[in-house]
Amino acid sequence: MHASIRRYKTRPGAAEELLQRVNAGFAAIISQAPGFLAYYALNAGNNVVVSFSLFDSADTAAASNRLAADWVRENIAALVVAPPEISGGPVTTMITARSGTTEDESLNI
């Protein structure tokens, strides 16, 4: 499992509009991407929006970054003030409310 984290700096006051557009458009697109596992987006305050995507491989996570870049360019470029900061990598630990324990087996640690 691989994660991609994207941090967007928005124009002052534009974070909520950006999130509304993500909910109305990008969420459906990324959920259909090959290898998709999960997607989260949040208003981190101070005109920052962060998204967190989970994919089944490094290749599909990297492809999601290209997908996001295309969508941002076409749909919300006027709301952001700089290219996103992108980080990510293999997920090494995952704990869920259901399991209450580390999901080692599914992560191939």
N, C-alpha and C positions, 0 to 999 in steps of 0.2 A: 504494500500500500504506500502511495506517495502523496504528499501534500503540496499544494501550491498556495502561497499566501501573497495577496496583492494589497498594497496600501496606497490609497488614492488621496491626495490633498485636493480639496475642492475649493471653489470660490467661497467666500464668506456666505454662510446661510444656505449653501446649495446641497449639503449632505443628504437631507431628507428627500429632496427632489431626485437626486441620483439614486437613492435606495428605492424610491417608487418606480423609477424607470427600470431598474434591475428586476424588481418584482414583476413588472408588467411585460418585460421582454426577455432579458438575458437568462433568467432562472429557467424558463422553459427550454431555451437553446442549450445551455450547459448540461441540463439533466438528460439530454438525448445524446451527448457526446460519448464516443466509445470509451469504455473503462470507467465511466462515471460511478462514484459511490455516494458522495454527499457534497453539499454546497451550503455555506453559511455566509451571510453578509451582515455587517453591523456598523452603526454609527459609533465611532470611537471617541467622539467629541473633538473639539478644536478644529472643526472642518476637515476631519479625516474619516474616510470610510475604508473598512478593511474587509476583504473577502478571504474565505478559507475553503479550498476545494480539496476533496479526496478522490484519488483515482487509483486504479489497480496497478499502474506501472509508471515508471519515470517517463516513458514516451507519451503516454496518454495525458499525464500531468503537464508536460511541456506543450502538447498540442492544445490543452485548455488555455494556456497563456496566450497562444497565438489567436485562438478563438475570442478570448476576452479583448485582446488588443484591437482586433477588427471591429468588434461590437462597440467598444468605447469610441473608436475613431468615427464610426457612423452614427452613434446615438447620444453620446454624452460628452463629447470633446469640449464643448463650451462650458461644462460644469467643473472641469478639473483644471488645475493650474500648472501641472507638470506630469510627465510620464509616471506611471506607478512604480513604487519600489516593489520588486518581486523577490521572494525567497521561497524556499521549499526544500524538500528532500524526502528520503524514506522515513516513514513513520516507524518509530522504534518502541513506543509505549502507547497503549490505548486502554483507558479504563472507562467503562460505561456504568450508568446507574443500574442497569439490569444485571450486569455481571458482578459488579463490586470488586472485581479482580482484574489484574492485567490480562489482556487478551494475547498472550504470547504466541499461542499456536497459530492463530490466524495471521500474525504478522511475520512469521518465519524468522523469529529472532534467534 
